[in-house]
Amino acid sequence: MSPRKDNGLIKEALFREYLRTKGLSYTYERRHILKEILETSKTIKHFTIDRLYNNLQAKRNRISKSTLYRTIKLLEDSRIVKKTDIAPDHYVYEKVEQYNIGHVVCLKCKKIIEINHRETKKIVNSICRKKRFQYKTHTFEIKGYCNNCVSLSLKDE
């Protein structure tokens, strides 16, 4: 079995268990939304609700947008996906990976760069040890302007 397939089975088992603890069912809609997220994540790292919705519609899955939003919230709560705000009221989602530390987000072009630096992870762990804090998740984002957008704005001046 390939690592990607195995990872999908693990995410599915985690989601099923999370739903069970909340007294919720693993419905057809939830299964197809998770499956689409796992499939989409193979080709693009960050996706929007609209992109996910359009992908589901193209495959003739008649899942409403409200069901999609509710399921995304459950997937966030179960730590299978996470949301990154790249502008006011503009979010992207991604499948949670163990190695992901955070993001650098350009406020102009909305480019997102992953931070996967081991030293950053060591700092997070060190802070938690010193503060006697056991964390389950964290958000680390640096927002500003990428080199391309800074160069373009200098040309406009």
N, C-alpha and C positions, 0 to 999 in steps of 0.2 A: 504494500500500500504506500503511495507517495506521501511525502510530508505534508503537502498542501491538502490532500484528501483527509489525512489523519487530523490535521489542524481543524478542518471543517467539522469533522465528527466530534472533536473535543469542544468546539464552540457550541455545537448543537446540544451536546450533553450538558454543558454548563447552563445554557439557556433553559433547557427542559427542567433542570434541577431548580433554577431560580424561580421559574413559573410555579413549580410544584410547591415551593416554600411560601409563595404568595397566594396559593389556592387558585391559580389560574391554569387554563388549558393550553396545550401546545396545538393551536389551531392550524388549519390549512393556510390561512393568511399569514400567521406568524412564521410558519415554516418556509413559505415562499419568499417572504421579506428577508429572512435570514439567509436563505439560499442565494438570493439576488445580491445581497451585500457581500457575501463571500466570493461570488463570481465577479462582481464589479471590482472588488479589491485586488483581484489578480492583475488588472490592467491599469487602474488608476488608484492612487493612494487616498485622495480626498474627494468626496462626492457630496452633492446636495440632495435634499429631499426631492426636488423637481427631477433631477437626473434619475434617481432611483424610481420614482413614480413613472417616468416615461419609459424606462427599461421594463418595468413590470407590465405596463400597458401594451408595449410592443410585443410582449410574449403572451398577450391575451389573458393576463391575470387581472381579473376585475376586482382589484383591491382599491378601496377608497383612500383618498388622501388622509382623512381623519384616522382611519385604521393604521395607515403608515406612520403618522405622527405618534399615535399611542404606542405602537410597537417599537419605534425608535427610542422612545422614552424608556420602555422596559429593557431594551438592549443596552441603553446607557446605564441604567440602574444596575444591571447585571455585569457591567464592565466588559461587554463584548464590543461595543462601539463607544467612541467618545466624540464629543462635539467641540469644535473650535470656532470661536467667534472671530471673524476676520474684519468685520465692520458692524456698526450698529444694525441689529436685525438681519444680519447676513451670516449664516453659519455653514460650515462644512462638517462632514462626519468622516470618520475613518475607523477601520477595524483596529482594535487594540492589539498591539504587539508588545511582547515582553521588553524588547530593547528600546522602545521609544521613550526618550527623555522629555522632549518638548518640541516647540516650534519657534521659528523666526518668521514673522508675518509682515509682508510689505503692505502698508496702509494705502498705497496708491494702486498698484496693479494686482494686489491680493495674492501674490505669489507666496507659497508656503514652503519653507525649507525645514526638513526634519533635523532635530538635534539628537544625536545618538552617542554623545561623547562619554567615555567611561569616567573621566574625571568629574563630570557634572553629576553622574550617578553617585560617585563616591561622596561628593559634597552633600547631596540630598540625604544619603544614608548617615553621614557623620552628624549632620544637624539633628536628625531624628534621634540618634543615639544620645547625643549631648543633652537634648531637651527631654529625653526619656519619653519619646513619642513613637508609637507604632503606626505608620501610615499604611493605608490600603491603596490610595491613589493620589496623584498630585497633578497639578497643571503648571507648566513652566512655559511662558511665552514671552518673546521679545518682539515688540512691535515698533516699526520704524519704516525706513525706506531702503529698498534694495539699490544697489549700485547703478543699475540701469535707470531707475526712476529719478535718482539724484542727478545723473548725467543729463537726462532729458529736461529736468527743471532748470538746470544751469544753462542749457542752450536756449530756453524760453526767456531767460532774463535779459 
